[in-house]
Amino acid sequence: MKTSEGCSCVEVLSRRKVLKAGLSAAAAVAMGQSAESLAAPQTERQSQVKQALRTAGARAIDIHAHYYPQTYLETIAEDGKRFNCEYRMTDQGFYTKTPAGNQGPLPTKFIDLKQRIAEMDATGVTVQAISLTTPMNYWGDAEISLNLAKTWNDGASAAHLAYPTRLVAFLTLPMLYPDHAIDELNRASKLPGMRGVYLGTNIEGRDLDDPLFEPIYARIEALDLPVFLHPLTTLGGNRTKPYYLSNLLGNPFETAVAACHLIFGGVLDRHPKLQVTLPHGGGALPILIGRLDHGYQVRPEFDHARMPHPPSTYVQRFTYDTIVHSKSILEFVIREVGAERVMIGSDYCFDMGVDRPLELLEQINLPGAQRRMILGDNAVRLLKL
């Protein structure tokens, strides 16, 4: 069995393999064990068994999960010395320092694949689509940006090869250097396990409708690869520094701003086959789509000859994850965009993520076909698994 890119069958998650993996996880949970034979409290195991039985036959695919290859962190430390970068491991976790900001302490399960697979087993997740997170590789010059992209892509592909039925990946690119980005896109898209492209919601302050990125979008579209967006530098400045508002409010609004640049800037019209996933349930976009439509009708900034359709017509050009932390909001998102455009997400393994990404969906009354779409069928289609 081969994909359109000529990958061998070991890179493809067949329905039988994924189902088998999911049922194996359920069996392990029923015996009180993860894939790594880690014990869990009895009440927790009982809950997991019930959940596994309820979703038997469905493939739970997490579209939004983050990973740091050890080699990527070491490259930050070594190649980033001239940028005053650091990476260090401590008893509390690991830390990074780059011009894009400081991170840490972060838990070692960001790096440790055995821990990751054990937690996937314990929470009923069959497959993770892994992606990079802060610090991205946009902050340096052409040399280090390309080297970081190659290092992450190679490391993510190695993770897939270690667990070919459990992990696939979104590749990353040195977006400020289009020639390098296209070369790396051509190379990395052929690596085992690569199923899409990961982009920040802005690239070092450049919005996604910047003409610099046009040739990259054209090549992504030609390769028929989906794009997964993720907030980076968020909005608000000093006003959002207190109370973690830079993340609590900044991330969902950053996602909405990026989506609007793709819509109003004509990117989606120029690239009609480009498929983009918005994290965190689309951020602020779904709840504000009526306001955007009204502005489109009454404001002189919008050229209806150039953009003949209102913003709401573009909602169907995006797909969305389930990370909204609210049953009623997830119900709203599903109702607004359609179950066929929503996929499970966890934001693994940040504290603003979801420890048990299947649980929120379990609380919602949905027809079985729609539940299976969100659990995994939509991701299977998007990622060509």
N, C-alpha and C positions, 0 to 999 in steps of 0.2 A: 504494500500500500504506500502510495507516495502523495505528498502534498503538491500544490502548484509550483513550489520552489524546488521540487525534486528531492525532498528530504526522505530518508529511509523510514521504515515503519517504526523503528525504535523511538523516533521523534514524535510520533502521532499517537494521541490518546484515543484508542478505539473505544466505542461504547462498552464493549465487553470488559476491557481492561479497567476502565474507570469504575464501572459498576462493581467489578470484582474487588477493586481497591476500597471502594466505599463500604461494601459488605464486610470486607476483612477488618476495616476499622471498627465497624459496629460490633463484630464478633469480639475484637480485642477489648472494646469497652465493656461488653457484656461479661467478660472474664475478669474485669477489673484491671485491664492492662492497656497501655498505649502501644504504639509500634515499638517503643523502646522498653516495654515491660515496666513502665512507671506506675506505681499504685496511685489511686485517687480515693477520696472519701466515699463511703458507701452511698450516701444520698446523692452525691454528684454522679456516680456511676449509674445509678438508677435513672436519673434525669437524662443522661446521655443515651442510655439504652432506649428509653421512650422516644427520644428525638430521632435516633437512628432508625427505629422501626417506623416512625411516622413518615420519614423521608426515604424509606427503602425504595430503591429503583431510580431515585433522582441523584444526579451528580452535583454535588455542592462545589461550585467553582468560585473562588475568591478572586475577584478582578483587581483588588487594590490591597497589595501587601508589599512591604518594603524589605530590602536586603542589602547588606554591605558585604561583599567579598573581602576577606582579609587582605588580599592583594591590593584592593582599591584603597583601603585605609593606609597601607604601607606606602603606596604611591603618593598619597597626599603628604605623608611625612617626609619622604625622601625627595621627590621631585618638587615639592612645594616649599622647600627650605628658603628659596629666594623670594617667596611671597610671605614668609614668616608663618608658614603653616605648621600645625602640630597634630599628632595623633598619639594618644597614650592610653594604656589600659591600667585600671586600678581595681581594687577589691570592690568598689562600688559600681563599676561599669567602665565604659570607655568614653573618651572625650576627643573631639576634633575641633580644630581652630583653622579657619580659612578666611580670606577676604569676604566670603559670603556670610560669615557669622560663626558663632561658637555653638557647639552641641555637646550635651552630656550633663550628668552621666547617663549613658544609654545601656540597656541590658545586653548581655552577650548573645542572647537569642536572636538578635539582629544578624549575627554572624554565623552562629552554630546551627548547621542544618539538621543535626540530630534532634536538638531541642525543638526546632521548628516543626519537623515532621511529627514528633510526639504530640505537640500542641494541636496540630491539624487533626490528628487521630482523635484526640480527646474532645474536640469541638465539632467533629463531624464534617470537616472540610476535606474534600477529596483532592482538590487541585488548587494551588496558588499561582496566580500570574504575578511574578515578582518584578519590582521596579526600584530604581534608585530613589533617594530622597535627599534632603539637605545634608551636606553641601553638594549641590550639583556641580557640573563641570563647565560652567559658563564664566567663571570669575577670572580666569587666567589668560595667558597669551595663547597663540595658536598651538604651540608645542605641547604645553601641559594639558590644554583642553582636549586635544586629540588623544594624548596618552591616557588621560583619565577615562575617556569614553571607551577606548579599546580595552583598558584594564577591566572596567566594569562589565562590558559586554562579554569578554572572554570568561570572566568569573561567573557571570550569570549562566552562561552556556554550560560551564563545568558543573554548576549546581543542578541544572536540568539533567545532565548526563549521569550524575550521581543518583538522581531520583526521577527517572524519565517519565513515570506515570503520575508524578505528584507536583512537579514544578515546571512552569514555562516562564517566559520573560518578555518584558518590553525593553528594547535596546535604547541606549542614550546616544546623543550626538553633540559634537562641538558646534552649536548652532550659529555662533557669531562668525564662523569661517565656512561659508557655504561649500567651497570646493572640498575642504577636508570632510565636512559633514556628509556630502554625497558619496565620497569615496568610502567613508566608514559605514554609511547606510548600505551601500552595495556589498561590502564585506560582511558586516555583522548580520544582515538579513539572511545570509546563508548559513549562519551558525546553528547547530542543533538547538532546538527549544525556543528560538526567537519567534514571537508571534505578533509584534507590534512595536510602536515607537513611543517613547516617553518624553513629554515636553513640559517645561515650566509654563505657568500662566503668563509670564513675561520673561524675556531673556536679557538680564542685566539692564532692566529699564526699557527695553524695546518691546512694544506691544506686538501681538502675533499677526497683525496685518501689515507689519513693516515689510516693504518690498524686498529687503535683504533675504527674507525667508522663502520667497516665491519659488526659486528653483528646487529648494528642499521639499516643499509641499508637492511640487510636480512629480518628483521622483518617488516620494512616499505613495502618492496616488497611483503611479504607474506600477509599483510593486504590490498594490492592493493590501497595504498594511494599515490596521487601525491605529489611531493616536490616542494615548491616555494623557490627559492634562493633570497637573498638580500645582497647587499654590506654592509660590516661593516668597519673594519679597512682598509682603502684604501691605494693604492700605492703612492709612490712619496716622502715621507719624507718631509724635509724642502723645497724642490723645489716646492711643490704643496701647501704650506701654503698660499702664496699670492693669491689674486684674487679668492678665493674659488675654486682653481683648484683641491683641494682634493676631491671635489664633482664633479665639472664639467668634469674633466678628470679621476680622481681616480675611481669613481664609475663604469663607463663603462669598464675601463680596469680591475678592480677587478672582474667584472662579467666574462670577457673573460678568465682571469687566472683561475678562479674557474672551468669554463666549460672545459678548457684544462686539468686540473688535473683529472676531471671525465673521459675525453676521453683517454688521454695518460696514466693515471694511471690504466686503465682497469676497473674502477668502473662500467661503463655502460655495458661492456662485461660480468662482473661477475654477474650483476643484470639486465638481459635483459628486465625485465618487469618494471623496475624503470622509472617513468616518471618525468622529471625535467622541471620546468618553469624558464626561464631566464628573469629578469626584464629589463626595459629600452631598449626594442627591441633587447635583446641579447647583449647589450653593444657593445664592439668592435669586438665581434666574427664574425658576418655575413660579415662585410667589410674586415676582414682579413683572411677569410677561405681559399682563394686561396694561400696566403702566407704560411699558415699552411700546406696545401697540398704539396707545393713545398719543404718546409723544411723536411717533412716526406719522400719525395723521395730522397733527396740529403744528409741528415745529418746522421751521424753514431749513434746518440743518439736513433734512433727509430729501434726497433726490429720487422721486418715485420712478423716474425714467430709468435710472441706474439700478434702483432696488424696487422692483414692482410689487413685491410681496411684503406684508407686515412681518415683524419679528416672530410672531407666534407660529408662522409657517415653518420656521427653522428649528423649532423644538424637536421635530422628528428627525433632524439631522444629527442629533446627539444621542448618546446612550448615557446611562446614569448608574451610580452605585447606590447601595442602601444605607450608607453611613449618615443617618439623620438623627439618631438618638431619640426618636419619638414615634410611637405607633401611629398617631394621627397624621403626622407629617409624612411618614412613609406611605400611608394610604392616599394622601393628597398627591404625592409625586406619581404614584402608580396611576391614579385617576387622570392626572394632567397629561402625562407623557405616554401612558400605555405600558402594560406589563411586559410587552415584547421589547421594551427598551431599558429595562431595569435589571441589574445584576448584583449579586452578593458582593459586599466589600467589608474589610475589617480594619484597614489602615495599620495592619500588623507592623510592629508591635508598640505603637505609640500610646501614651496614656489617653489621648483624645480619640483613640480608635475604639473598636468593639471587640471585647474579649471572646464573645460567643456570637459570631455573625449570623448564625441561623435562627437565633431565638426571637429576634424582633419579627422576622417574617412568619414564624410559627404563631404569633399572636394575631395575625391578620386573616380574616375570612376571605379566602380566594378559591376559585375553581381549581381543581387539580392541575389542569393544563397550564394555567397562569403561574401557579406555584412552581411547577417544574421549569417553566421558562426562566423565572428569576433565580432559582437555585442553580441552574447550570446550562439549560438549553440555549439561552441567549448568548452566554459566553462561548459555548461550543461553536455556535455559528460565527460569532465575531472573530474569534481567535483561530478558526478553522482547525479545531482539535479533532 
